[in-house]
Amino acid sequence: MSIELEKSGLNRFDKVTKIANMNPIFCNELQTIFTVIEEILNTGARRIPITTRKKEVVGIVTIADILDAFLRKEDFNKPISTIMSRDVIFCDVENTILFLLQKFKLS
């Protein structure tokens, strides 16, 4: 599969910061599922990175994770870390868009 970035005005050799959200919304791993749901509703986010107190990414939670927890009748007073996905793909600010695409196997 080949992505034609140039048609959208992007250069695959640009830094990922060109397309990144530089003010991301994130939640702490100790916040409750309920408070993360409130954050999702207040911001319209579909996924939220989950961090430690030191702001290190340890997971991500999506609307699908929340729905799954609801269907399993999970206690929403539990920490978000109980339902987040820990298998997160991320990159460094110095990486190029091409590197990111390769990491996602989309180039």
ABEGO torsion letter per residue (X at the ends): XBBBAAAAGBBAABBAAAABBABBBBBBAABBAAAAAAAAAAAGBABBBBBBAAGBBABBBBAAAAAAAAAAGBBAABBAAAABBABBBBBBAABBAAAAAAAAGAX
